[in-house]
């Protein structure tokens, strides 16, 4: 495939920008303390993804007449990179590691696997038309599923990083779909719209990296501030007020909602630092563990009221996103699986 000088300049700018972002992400220090697993994991995913985005673009610039297999390889690596960025954005918006959302992980990996499959087939021989059609339909189906699932399950929230992560999720999903279409129908690569999309997406990545780094900076400052405060120092008046609001929060069963901790803090009218300090000083566990234990107790109550309830319905009513998560925490907290607990109730 022949590229014009303008297109090569575009690719070089993209490669330089994404590689610099990857270097920036890889060198970003995030304090290794409790509560930053999602940030650290997202940082690593983003760093790898940006390196992968820059690498094939640099290779393409080196060729005078770019071979078709290089174009396929580039878009194959791009699709895999976008898959990582989708997972990173999902983690930031939801506040949870992707390992707890198996259906999302499987869907994203399916997109990457499809890209690799098409490239491998191409290297052996020309991609058959039937495979192109099947791959294109699969890309469309999985992309739509991911978009709908993300929209239904999560809110963007009030924090800038979560808003940007939500925007990045949809933009990255679009780019992943676009790369898949290039793999299945290479004529898309010659469309001038590609250049516009690449520039817009590059600017989005730069803005997202800036917002992400600002969030990490605030996180590190918060952790340093917290470590400087004695754990047994707590404002009794604020603590009493927070306890009263937490009691009301529990009574209204708000712990069953899939709200991020930032949204809970806002609803309670406090700040994240004080909430964590309160749970560290006055409660037997951190907020996340405490909320999970409340959900498990509610699940036990539902089983006692209706032992015939199905596990899928039970996990959903108890506030868990996936049944595997529900099983894991139920066993961890009670020492037995939901099925074992149900059987014990039925046997009296």
DOSETI-986877 format. One line per 10 residues: number of its first residue (from 1); their letters; for each residue x, y, z of N, C-alpha, C. Coordinates in steps of 0.2 Angstrom, whole numbers, plus 2048, in hexadecimal, padded with zeros to 3 digits. Example, Ala and Ser with C-alpha at 12.3 -4.5 7.8 and 13.67 -1.06 7.14 Angstrom:
<recs>
1) as) 842 7E4 827 83E 7EA 827 842 7F0 827 | 840 7F5 823 844 7FB 824 840 800 827 .
</recs>
This chain:
<recs>
1) xxxxxxxxxx) 804 7FA 800 800 800 800 804 806 800 | 803 80B 7FC 807 811 7FB 804 816 800 | 808 81A 804 806 81F 808 809 826 805 | 805 82B 806 808 832 804 80C 834 809 | 810 83A 807 814 83D 80C 810 83F 812 | 80A 842 811 806 845 816 804 83F 81B | 802 839 818 800 834 81C 806 831 820 | 80C 831 81E 811 82F 821 813 834 827 | 812 83A 826 813 83F 82B 80E 83E 831 | 808 83D 82E 802 83B 833 804 835 838 .
11) xxxxxxxxxx) 806 830 834 808 82A 838 80E 82B 83D | 813 82F 83B 819 831 83F 817 835 845 | 812 83A 844 810 83D 84A 80C 839 84F | 808 834 84C 804 830 850 809 82B 854 | 80E 829 850 813 824 854 817 828 859 | 819 82E 858 81D 831 85D 819 833 863 | 813 835 862 80E 837 867 80C 831 86C | 80A 82C 868 808 826 86C 80E 823 870 | 814 823 86D 81A 820 870 81C 824 876 | 81C 82B 875 81E 82F 87B 819 82E 881 .
21) xxxxxxxxxx) 812 82D 87F 80D 82C 884 80F 825 888 | 811 820 884 813 81A 887 819 81B 88C | 81E 81F 88A 824 820 88E 821 823 894 | 81D 828 893 81B 82C 899 817 828 89E | 812 823 89B 80E 81F 89F 813 81A 8A3 | 818 817 89F 81C 812 8A2 820 815 8A8 | 822 81B 8A7 826 81F 8AD 822 822 8B2 | 81C 822 8B2 817 825 8B7 817 821 8BD | 819 824 8C3 819 820 8C9 813 821 8CD | 810 81B 8CF 80A 81B 8D3 80B 817 8D9 .
31) xxxxxxxxxx) 80A 81B 8DF 80C 818 8E5 809 811 8E6 | 80D 80C 8E9 80B 806 8EA 808 805 8F0 | 802 807 8F1 7FE 807 8F7 7F7 804 8F6 | 7F3 803 8FB 7EC 800 8FA 7E8 805 8F6 | 7E4 802 8F2 7DF 807 8EE 7E1 809 8E7 | 7E7 807 8E5 7EA 80A 8DF 7EB 804 8D9 | 7E8 7FE 8DB 7E9 7F9 8D6 7E6 7FA 8CF | 7E0 7FD 8CF 7DD 7FF 8C8 7E1 804 8C5 | 7E4 809 8C8 7E8 80E 8C5 7EF 80B 8C2 | 7F2 807 8C6 7F8 804 8C4 7F7 7FF 8BE .
41) xxxxxxxxxx) 7F2 7FB 8BF 7F0 7F7 8B9 7EE 7FA 8B3 | 7EA 800 8B3 7E9 804 8AD 7EF 807 8AA | 7F3 80A 8AF 7F9 80D 8AC 7FD 808 8A8 | 7FE 802 8AA 802 7FD 8A7 7FF 7FB 8A0 | 7F8 7FA 8A0 7F5 7F9 89A 7F5 7FE 895 | 7F5 804 897 7F5 80A 893 7FC 80B 890 | 801 80A 894 808 80A 892 80A 805 88C | 808 7FF 88D 809 7FA 888 805 7FC 882 | 7FF 7FE 883 7FB 7FF 87D 7FD 805 879 | 800 80A 87C 803 810 878 809 80E 875 .
51) xxxxxxxxxx) 80D 80A 878 813 807 874 811 803 86E | 80C 7FF 86F 80A 7FB 869 807 7FF 864 | 804 805 865 801 809 860 807 80D 85C | 80C 80F 860 811 812 85D 816 80E 858 | 817 808 85A 81C 804 857 81A 802 850 | 814 800 84E 813 7FE 847 812 805 843 | 811 80A 846 810 811 842 818 813 840 | 81C 812 844 823 813 843 826 80F 83D | 824 808 83D 826 803 838 823 805 831 | 81D 808 831 81A 809 82B 81D 80F 828 .
61) xxxxxxxxxx) 820 814 82C 823 81A 829 82A 818 826 | 82D 813 828 833 811 825 833 80E 81E | 82D 80C 81C 82C 809 815 82A 80E 810 | 82D 80E 80A 82B 812 805 825 810 802 | 824 80A 800 81D 807 7FE 81C 802 804 | 817 803 808 816 7FF 80D 812 7F8 80B | 815 7F2 80D 812 7EC 80B 80C 7EB 80E | 807 7E7 80B 801 7E6 80E 801 7E3 815 | 806 7DE 816 807 7DA 81C 808 7DF 822 | 80C 7E4 820 80E 7E9 826 808 7ED 828 .
71) xxxxxxxxxx) 803 7EF 823 7FD 7F2 824 7F9 7EE 829 | 7F8 7E7 827 7F4 7E2 82B 7F7 7E2 832 | 7FE 7E1 833 801 7E1 839 800 7E7 83D | 800 7ED 83A 7FF 7F3 83E 7F8 7F3 841 | 7F3 7F2 83D 7EC 7F2 83F 7EB 7EC 844 | 7EE 7E7 843 7EE 7E1 848 7F0 7E3 84F | 7F6 7E7 84F 7F9 7E9 856 7F5 7EF 858 | 7F2 7F3 854 7EE 7F8 856 7E8 7F6 85A | 7E4 7F1 857 7DE 7EE 85A 7E0 7EB 861 | 7E6 7E8 861 7E8 7E5 868 7E9 7EB 86D .
81) xxxxxxxxxx) 7EC 7F0 86A 7ED 7F6 86F 7E7 7F9 871 | 7E2 7FA 86C 7DC 7FD 86E 7D8 7F8 873 | 7D9 7F2 873 7D6 7ED 877 7D8 7EF 87F | 7DF 7F0 87F 7E2 7F1 886 7DF 7F8 888 | 7DE 7FD 884 7DC 803 886 7D5 803 888 | 7D1 7FF 885 7CA 7FE 887 7C9 7FB 88E | 7CE 7F6 88F 7CE 7F3 896 7D0 7F8 89B | 7D5 7FC 89A 7D7 801 89E 7D2 807 8A0 | 7CF 809 89A 7C9 80E 89B 7C4 80B 89F | 7C2 805 89E 7BD 801 8A2 7BE 801 8A9 .
91) xxxxxxxxxx) 7C5 7FF 8AB 7C7 7FF 8B2 7C6 806 8B5 | 7C8 80B 8B2 7C8 812 8B5 7C1 814 8B7 | 7BD 813 8B2 7B6 815 8B3 7B2 811 8B8 | 7B3 80A 8B8 7B0 806 8BD 7B3 806 8C4 | 7BA 807 8C4 7BD 807 8CA 7BF 800 8CC | 7BE 7FB 8C7 7BF 7F4 8C9 7C4 7F1 8C4 | 7C8 7EC 8C6 7CC 7E9 8C1 7C8 7E5 8BC | 7CA 7E4 8B6 7C6 7E1 8B1 7C6 7D9 8B3 | 7CA 7D6 8B7 7C9 7CF 8B8 7C3 7CE 8BB | 7BF 7D3 8BE 7B9 7D1 8C1 7B3 7D2 8BC .
101) xxxxxxxxxx) 7B5 7D4 8B6 7B0 7D4 8B1 7B2 7D0 8AB | 7B1 7C9 8AC 7B3 7C5 8A7 7B0 7C5 8A0 | 7AA 7C7 8A0 7A7 7C8 899 7AA 7CD 895 | 7AC 7D3 899 7AF 7D8 895 7B6 7D6 893 | 7BA 7D3 897 7C1 7D1 895 7C0 7CC 88F | 7BC 7C7 88F 7BB 7C3 88A 7BA 7C6 883 | 7B5 7CB 884 7B3 7CE 87E 7B9 7D2 87B | 7BC 7D6 87F 7C2 7DA 87C 7C8 7D5 879 | 7C9 7D0 87D 7CE 7CB 87A 7CC 7C8 874 | 7C5 7C7 873 7C3 7C5 86D 7C4 7C9 867 .
111) xxxxxxxxxx) 7C4 7D0 868 7C5 7D4 863 7CD 7D4 861 | 7D1 7D3 866 7D8 7D3 865 7DA 7CC 861 | 7D6 7C7 863 7D8 7C0 860 7D5 7C0 859 | 7D0 7C3 857 7CD 7C4 850 7D2 7C7 84C | 7D5 7CD 84F 7DA 7D0 84B 7E0 7CC 849 | 7E3 7C8 84E 7E8 7C4 84D 7E7 7BE 849 | 7E1 7BC 849 7DF 7B6 844 7DF 7B8 83D | 7DC 7BE 83C 7DC 7C1 835 7E3 7C2 832 | 7E7 7C5 837 7EE 7C6 835 7F2 7BF 833 | 7F1 7BA 837 7F4 7B4 836 7F2 7B1 830 .
121) xxxxxxxxxx) 7EB 7B1 82E 7E8 7AE 828 7EB 7B2 822 | 7EC 7B9 823 7EE 7BD 81D 7F6 7BB 81C | 7FA 7B9 821 801 7B7 820 801 7B1 81C | 7FC 7AC 81D 7FC 7A6 81A 7FA 7A7 812 | 7F5 7AB 812 7F2 7AC 80B 7ED 7B2 80C | 7EB 7B4 806 7E6 7B9 806 7E0 7B8 80A | 7DD 7BD 80E 7D8 7BB 813 7D1 7BA 80E | 7CE 7B4 80F 7C8 7B3 80B 7C3 7B8 80D | 7BE 7B9 808 7B9 7BE 809 7B4 7BC 80F | 7B3 7B5 80F 7AE 7B2 814 7B1 7B4 81B .
131) xxxxxxxxxx) 7B8 7B3 81C 7BB 7B5 823 7BA 7BC 824 | 7BB 7C0 81F 7BB 7C7 820 7B4 7C9 822 | 7AF 7C7 81F 7A8 7C8 821 7A6 7C6 828 | 7A9 7C0 82A 7A7 7BD 831 7AB 7C1 836 | 7B1 7C3 834 7B5 7C7 839 7B2 7CE 83A | 7B0 7D1 835 7AD 7D8 835 7A6 7D7 839 | 7A2 7D2 838 79C 7D2 83C 79E 7D0 843 | 7A3 7CC 845 7A5 7CB 84C 7A7 7D1 84F | 7AB 7D5 84B 7AE 7DC 84E 7A8 7E0 850 | 7A3 7E1 84B 79D 7E5 84C 799 7E3 852 .
141) xxxxxxxxxx) 798 7DC 853 794 7D9 858 797 7DB 85F | 79E 7D9 85F 7A1 7D9 866 7A2 7E1 868 | 7A3 7E5 863 7A4 7EC 865 79D 7EF 867 | 798 7EE 864 791 7F0 866 790 7ED 86D | 791 7E7 86E 790 7E4 875 794 7E8 87A | 79A 7E9 879 79F 7EC 87E 79C 7F3 87F | 79A 7F7 87A 797 7FE 87B 791 7FE 87F | 78C 7F9 87D 786 7F9 881 787 7F7 888 | 78B 7F2 889 78D 7EF 890 790 7F5 894 | 794 7F8 891 798 7FE 895 793 803 897 .
151) xxxxxxxxxx) 78F 805 892 78A 80B 893 785 809 899 | 782 802 899 77D 800 89D 780 7FF 8A4 | 786 7FD 8A5 789 7FB 8AB 78C 801 8AF | 78F 806 8AC 793 80B 8AF 791 812 8AD | 792 816 8B2 791 81D 8B1 798 820 8B1 | 799 826 8AE 79F 829 8AD 7A1 82D 8B4 | 79D 82E 8B8 79E 832 8BE 7A0 839 8BE | 7A2 83C 8C3 7A4 843 8C3 7AB 845 8C3 | 7B0 840 8C4 7B7 842 8C3 7B9 842 8BC | 7BE 847 8BB 7C0 848 8B4 7C3 841 8B1 .
161) xxxxxxxxxx) 7C7 83D 8B5 7CA 837 8B2 7C5 832 8B0 | 7BF 832 8B4 7BA 82D 8B2 7B6 82F 8AC | 7B5 836 8AB 7B2 838 8A5 7B6 837 89F | 7BD 839 8A0 7C1 838 89A 7C2 830 898 | 7C2 82C 89E 7C2 825 89C 7BC 822 899 | 7B6 825 89A 7B0 823 897 7B1 825 88F | 7B3 82B 88E 7B4 82D 887 7B9 829 884 | 7BE 828 887 7C4 824 884 7C1 81D 882 | 7BD 81A 887 7BA 813 886 7B7 813 87F | 7B2 818 87E 7AE 818 878 7B3 819 871 .
171) xxxxxxxxxx) 7B7 81E 872 7BC 820 86D 7C0 81A 86B | 7C3 816 870 7C7 811 86F 7C4 80B 86C | 7BD 80A 86E 7B9 805 86B 7B8 806 864 | 7B7 80C 862 7B6 80E 85B 7BC 80D 857 | 7C2 80F 85A 7C8 80E 856 7CA 806 856 | 7C8 802 85B 7C9 7FB 85A 7C5 7F8 854 | 7BE 7FB 854 7BA 7F8 84F 7BD 7FB 848 | 7BF 801 848 7C2 803 842 7C8 7FF 83F | 7CC 7FD 844 7D2 7F9 842 7D0 7F2 840 | 7CB 7F0 843 7C8 7E9 841 7C5 7EA 83A .
181) xxxxxxxxxx) 7C2 7EF 838 7BF 7F0 831 7C5 7F1 82C | 7CB 7F4 82E 7D0 7F4 829 7D3 7ED 828 | 7D3 7E9 82D 7D6 7E2 82C 7D1 7DE 828 | 7CB 7DF 828 7C6 7DB 824 7C5 7DE 81E | 7C6 7E5 81D 7C5 7E8 817 7CA 7EE 816 | 7D0 7EC 813 7D6 7F1 813 7D4 7F7 810 | 7CF 7F8 80B 7CE 7FE 808 7CD 804 80D | 7CA 802 813 7C9 807 818 7CF 80C 819 | 7D5 808 819 7DB 80C 81A 7DD 812 816 | 7DA 812 810 7DB 817 80B 7D6 81D 80C .
191) xxxxxxxxxx) 7D2 81C 810 7CD 821 811 7D0 827 815 | 7CF 82D 812 7D2 833 815 7D0 834 81D | 7CA 832 81E 7C7 832 825 7CB 82F 82A | 7CF 82A 828 7D4 827 82C 7D9 82C 830 | 7DB 831 82C 7E0 836 82E 7DD 83A 834 | 7D7 83C 832 7D3 840 837 7D2 83C 83E | 7D0 836 83D 7CF 832 843 7D5 831 847 | 7DA 830 843 7E1 82E 847 7E3 835 84B | 7E2 83B 848 7E4 841 84B 7E0 842 851 | 7D9 841 850 7D5 842 856 7D6 83E 85C .
201) xxxxxxxxxx) 7D7 837 85A 7D8 832 85F 7DF 833 863 | 7E4 836 85F 7EB 837 862 7EA 83D 867 | 7E6 842 865 7E5 848 86A 7E1 845 870 | 7DC 841 86F 7D8 83E 875 7DD 83A 879 | 7E2 836 876 7E6 833 87B 7EB 837 87F | 7ED 83D 87C 7F1 841 87F 7ED 845 885 | 7E7 847 884 7E3 84A 889 7E2 844 88E | 7E0 83E 88C 7DF 839 891 7E5 838 896 | 7EB 838 893 7F1 836 897 7F2 83C 89C | 7F1 842 89A 7F1 848 89E 7ED 847 8A4 .
211) xxxxxxxxxx) 7E6 846 8A3 7E1 845 8A8 7E3 83F 8AC | 7E5 83A 8A9 7E7 834 8AD 7ED 836 8B2 | 7F2 839 8AF 7F8 83B 8B3 7F6 840 8B9 | 7F1 844 8B8 7EF 849 8BD 7EC 845 8C2 | 7E8 840 8C1 7E4 83C 8C6 7E9 838 8CA | 7EF 835 8C6 7F4 831 8CA 7F7 836 8CF | 7F9 83C 8CD 7FC 841 8D1 7F8 843 8D7 | 7F1 844 8D6 7ED 845 8DC 7ED 83F 8E0 | 7ED 839 8DD 7EC 833 8E1 7F3 832 8E6 | 7F9 834 8E3 7FF 833 8E7 7FF 838 8EC .
221) xxxxxxxxxx) 7FD 83F 8EB 7FC 844 8F0 7F8 842 8F6 | 7F2 83F 8F4 7ED 83D 8F9 7F0 837 8FD | 7F4 833 8FA 7F7 82D 8FE 7FC 830 903 | 800 835 900 805 838 905 802 83B 90A | 7FD 83F 909 7F9 843 90E 7F7 83E 913 | 7F3 839 911 7F0 834 916 7F6 830 91A | 7FC 82F 917 801 82B 91B 804 830 920 | 803 836 91F 806 83B 924 801 83C 92A | 7FB 83A 929 7F6 83B 92E 7F5 835 933 | 7F5 836 939 7F5 830 93E 7EE 82D 93D .
231) xxxxxxxxxx) 7EE 826 93D 7E8 822 93C 7E3 823 942 | 7E5 825 947 7E1 825 94D 7DE 82C 94E | 7DF 831 949 7DD 837 94A 7D7 838 945 | 7D1 839 948 7CB 839 944 7C6 83F 947 | 7C3 843 943 7BE 848 945 7B8 844 948 | 7B7 844 94E 7B1 841 951 7AA 843 94E | 7AA 84A 94D 7A3 84C 94B 7A2 84A 944 | 7A7 84A 940 7A7 848 939 7A5 841 938 | 7A9 83D 93D 7A8 836 93D 7A1 834 93F | 79E 837 944 797 836 946 792 837 940 .
241) xxxxxxxxxx) 793 83D 93D 78F 83E 937 790 839 931 | 796 837 930 797 832 92B 793 82C 92D | 794 82A 933 791 823 935 789 824 934 | 786 829 936 77F 82A 935 77D 829 92E | 781 82C 929 780 82C 922 781 825 920 | 786 822 922 787 81B 920 782 816 922 | 77F 817 928 779 813 92B 773 814 926 | 772 81A 924 76D 81B 91F 76E 818 918 | 774 819 916 776 816 910 775 80E 910 | 777 80B 916 776 804 916 76E 802 917 .
251) xxxxxxxxxx) 76B 806 91A 763 805 91B 760 805 914 | 762 80A 910 75F 80A 909 762 805 904 | 766 801 907 769 7FC 903 76D 7FF 8FD | 770 804 8FE 774 808 8F8 77B 803 8F7 | 77D 7FF 8FB 782 7FB 8FA 781 7F6 8F4 | 77B 7F5 8F2 77A 7F1 8ED 77B 7F4 8E6 | 77B 7FA 8E6 77D 7FE 8E0 784 7FE 8DE | 785 7FE 8D7 78C 7FD 8D5 78F 804 8D4 | 78F 808 8D9 792 80E 8D9 79A 80E 8DB | 79D 812 8D7 7A5 813 8D9 7A5 816 8DF .
261) xxxxxxxxxx) 7AB 816 8E3 7AC 819 8E9 7AB 820 8E9 | 7AD 823 8E4 7AC 82B 8E3 7A5 82D 8E3 | 7A1 829 8E0 79A 82A 8E0 797 829 8E7 | 799 824 8EB 797 823 8F2 799 829 8F6 | 79F 82B 8F5 7A2 831 8F9 79D 837 8F8 | 79C 838 8F2 797 83E 8F0 790 83D 8F4 | 78E 837 8F3 787 836 8F6 787 837 8FE | 78D 835 901 78D 836 908 78F 83D 90B | 791 841 906 793 848 908 799 848 90B | 79E 844 90A 7A4 844 90D 7AA 844 908 .
271) xxxxxxxxxx) 7B0 843 90A 7B6 842 905 7B9 83C 905 | 7BC 83A 900 7BF 833 900 7C4 832 905 | 7C8 837 906 7CD 836 90B 7CA 834 912 | 7C5 838 914 7C2 837 91B 7BE 830 91B | 7BB 82E 916 7B8 828 915 7BD 822 917 | 7C2 823 913 7C7 81D 914 7CA 81D 91B | 7CB 823 91E 7CE 824 925 7C9 821 92A | 7C3 823 929 7BD 821 92D 7BD 819 92D | 7BE 816 927 7BD 80E 927 7C4 80B 92A | 7C9 80F 929 7D0 80C 92C 7D0 80C 934 .
281) xxxxxxxxxx) 7CC 812 936 7CD 813 93E 7C7 80F 941 | 7C1 810 93E 7BB 80E 942 7B7 808 940 | 7BA 805 93A 7B6 7FF 937 7BB 7F9 937 | 7B9 7F3 937 7BD 7ED 937 7C0 7EC 930 | 7BE 7EF 92B 7C1 7EE 924 7C0 7F5 920 | 7C3 7F5 91A 7C3 7FB 916 7BB 7FB 913 | 7BA 800 90F 7B3 801 90D 7B1 7FC 908 | 7B6 7FA 903 7B4 7F5 8FE 7B2 7EF 901 | 7B6 7EC 906 7B5 7E6 909 7AF 7E6 90D | 7AD 7EC 910 7A7 7ED 914 7A1 7EC 910 .
291) xxxxxxxxxx) 7A1 7F0 90A 79C 7F0 905 79A 7E9 903 | 7A0 7E5 901 79F 7DE 8FF 79C 7DA 904 | 79E 7DB 90A 79B 7D6 90F 793 7D8 910 | 791 7DE 910 78A 7E0 910 786 7DC 90A | 789 7DC 904 786 7D9 8FF 785 7D1 900 | 78B 7CE 903 78A 7C7 904 785 7C6 90A | 784 7CA 90F 77F 7C9 914 778 7CA 911 | 778 7CE 90C 771 7CF 909 770 7C9 904 | 775 7C6 901 774 7C0 8FD 772 7BA 902 | 775 7BA 908 773 7B4 90C 76B 7B5 90E .
301) xxxxxxxxxx) 769 7BC 90F 762 7BD 911 75E 7BB 90C | 75F 7BC 905 75B 7BA 900 75B 7B3 8FF | 760 7AF 900 760 7A8 900 75C 7A5 906 | 75C 7A8 90C 758 7A6 911 750 7A7 910 | 74F 7AC 90C 748 7AE 90B 745 7AA 905 | 74A 7A8 900 748 7A4 8FA 74D 7A0 8F8 | 74E 79A 8FB 754 795 8F9 754 793 8F2 | 74E 794 8EF 74E 792 8E8 751 797 8E3 | 753 79D 8E5 755 7A2 8E1 75B 7A0 8DD | 75B 7A2 8D6 761 7A0 8D2 767 7A4 8D4 .
311) xxxxxxxxxx) 76D 7A1 8D2 773 7A4 8D4 774 7AB 8D0 | 772 7AB 8CA 772 7B1 8C5 76E 7B6 8C8 | 768 7B5 8CA 764 7BA 8CD 766 7BC 8D4 | 769 7B8 8D8 76C 7B9 8DE 772 7BE 8DE | 776 7BC 8D9 77C 7C1 8D9 77A 7C8 8D6 | 776 7C8 8D2 773 7CF 8CF 770 7D3 8D5 | 76C 7D0 8D9 768 7D3 8DE 76D 7D5 8E3 | 772 7D1 8E4 777 7D3 8EA 77C 7D8 8E8 | 77B 7DB 8E1 77F 7E0 8DF 786 7DE 8DC | 787 7D8 8DA 78D 7D6 8D7 78C 7D6 8CF .
321) xxxxxxxxxx) 792 7D9 8CC 792 7D9 8C5 792 7D2 8C1 | 795 7CE 8C4 796 7C7 8C1 795 7C2 8C6 | 793 7BC 8C4 791 7B6 8C9 798 7B4 8CB | 79D 7B4 8C7 7A4 7B1 8CA 7A6 7B6 8D0 | 7A5 7BC 8CF 7A7 7C1 8D5 7A3 7BF 8DB | 79D 7BE 8DA 798 7BC 8E0 79A 7B6 8E3 | 79C 7B1 8DF 79E 7AA 8E2 7A5 7AB 8E6 | 7A9 7AF 8E3 7B0 7B0 8E6 7AF 7B3 8ED | 7AB 7B9 8ED 7AB 7BC 8F4 7A6 7B9 8F9 | 7A1 7B5 8F6 79D 7B1 8FB 7A1 7AC 8FE .
331) xxxxxxxxxx) 7A5 7A8 8FB 7A9 7A3 8FD 7AF 7A6 902 | 7B2 7AC 900 7B7 7AF 904 7B4 7B1 90B | 7AE 7B4 90B 7AB 7B7 911 7A8 7B2 915 | 7A4 7AD 912 7A0 7A8 916 7A4 7A1 917 | 7A9 7A0 913 7AC 79A 914 7A9 794 910 | 7A3 796 90C 7A0 791 908 79D 794 902 | 79C 790 8FD 799 793 8F7 791 794 8F8 | 78E 799 8F3 787 79A 8F4 783 794 8F3 | 785 78F 8EF 782 789 8EE 782 785 8F5 | 788 784 8F8 788 781 8FE 784 784 904 .
341) xxxxxxxx) 784 78B 904 780 78E 909 779 78D 908 | 777 78D 901 770 78C 900 76E 785 902 | 772 780 900 771 779 902 770 778 90A | 774 77B 90D 774 77B 915 76D 77E 917 | 76B 783 914 765 786 916 75F 782 914 | 75F 77E 90F 75A 77A 90D 759 774 911 | 75F 772 913 75F 76C 918 75E 76D 91F | 75D 774 920 75B 776 927 761 776 92C .
</recs>
